[in-house]
Amino acid sequence: MSQSTSRRDFIRTVGAGAVAAAGTISTSTSASARPMSTPAKARILGANDRINIGFVGCGGRMNTHITHVMGRNKAKGDVQAIAVNDIWETRKKLAQQKTAVDDKSVYHDYRELVVRPDIDAVVIGSPDHWHYAHTMAALEAGKDVYLEKPMTYTVDEARKIAEYVKTSGRILQVGSQYTSLDHFHKAKKAIEDGLIGDIVWTSGGFGRNSTKRGNEWNYKIDPDANPSNLDWKAFIGSAPKRDWDPARYFRWRKYWDYSGGIATDLFYHTVSPILMAVGPEFPVRVTAGGGIYVQKDREVPDTFFMNVDYSDWTMQLACSVTSGKGAPLVFHGSQGTIMVAEDSEAFQNTEMVVTPDRDYKDDFVKKTGAEELKIAVQPFVRGEHPHMDNFLESMRTRQKPNLDAELGYRAMAAIAGGVTAYRKGKVVGFDTKAEKLT
């Protein structure tokens, strides 16, 4: 068999049961039902080898990743962008301009990109409902994956990815950058050192008042976008079929078909680092509330709350995109608290405060020598990308990244539980043996 024929056959294998970006495979099959195949062999990276990256889904967030990779290439020369994929011609052209790749390295069909033997890693920035298909195609092609949050659209998809990563030896980093913040790694150590006793509950959340700016996720709709230059069938994928509607493409986070709204866009940033610090586990039950109170132009709530009960502690989350003050990020222990940040999104503080409860103050002083402990932390700096750098380092060392598939899966269980609880108006449980929401 010729090399080109083998490559075509492999592309068909990687795309089995998923929706082809070019629309050549039936969209009636759910991406989450697609079979898994044996992973292709990956290139073994040496200490000085340059990492070659392909980008799938070149929307707004991907521009940040491309800019970082191009800047790191210029500064260190240890990574480079060699291929881009998108289903809208305008974004393809913009991505090509930013990466300076040749015409042959610009793809409409993501499957053709992931099977390129010279690509070491695939960065995925597609809408939530495409995460599973894009990720599995890349993993099966032997690539390491940086997958933008949330991990997947459903918890079942996250479970399948985690299982595949475990058996294949691939590196997968879910792109929630707060798990690479200094704050949470030092909070984890403080908890492990017993400074606040046993964790009882945690709290955090976001506050964004985007109403005057035109409401959350209302990104500009390009008047030139139309079905002749934007592959609508490929965007829809395994979601319910709908006629052309540019608002659904440009503002997809407002619709249940493609997103979980606040839960998947914002709460994933809070759940994953908290679980990293406390210890990754599955929820026991999840409740949710909120509603569409101000921004009426959407299906998902503009104000959302989740309570996630674990075996012996609870996570409380709150967010509104119609009110600007976010909730502080706090770990509440049986003997004290850790104030990680006053704002659960900005993380501009340069120190965290550990405060003992009144009855445990004497014990705390004996242990730390202070009535209150201030721990220095590096603030979050926009323009720096420690989370992507952590992924690239993990590719070389083959060590677990900060937000690996197992942690990502457990965070997804809480997130999906919250979305399900809200939409069905009920308490949602999680069967840890079957690993299913109940």
WOQUI-V422918 format. One line per field, one symbol per residue. ss: DSSP state (@ for helix, = for strand, . for the rest). A space follows every 10 residues. Layout:
# WOQUI-V422918
ss = ???
This chain:
# WOQUI-V422918
ss = ..@@@@@@@@ @@@@...... .......... @@@....... .......... ======...@ @@@@@@@@@@ @@@@@...== =====..=@@ @@@@@@@@@. ..@@@==..@ @@@@...... ====...@@@ @@@@@@@@@@ ...=====.. ....@@@@@@ @@@@@@@@.. .====.@@@@ .@@@@@@@@@ @@......== =======.=. .......... .........= .@@@@@.... .....@@@@@ .@@@...... .@@@@@@@@@ @@@@@@@@.. ....====== =......... ..=======. ...======= .=......== ===..===== =......... ======.@@@ @@@@@@@@.. .=====.... .....@@@@@ @@@@@@@... ....@@@@@@ @@@@@@@@@@ @@@@...=== =....==.
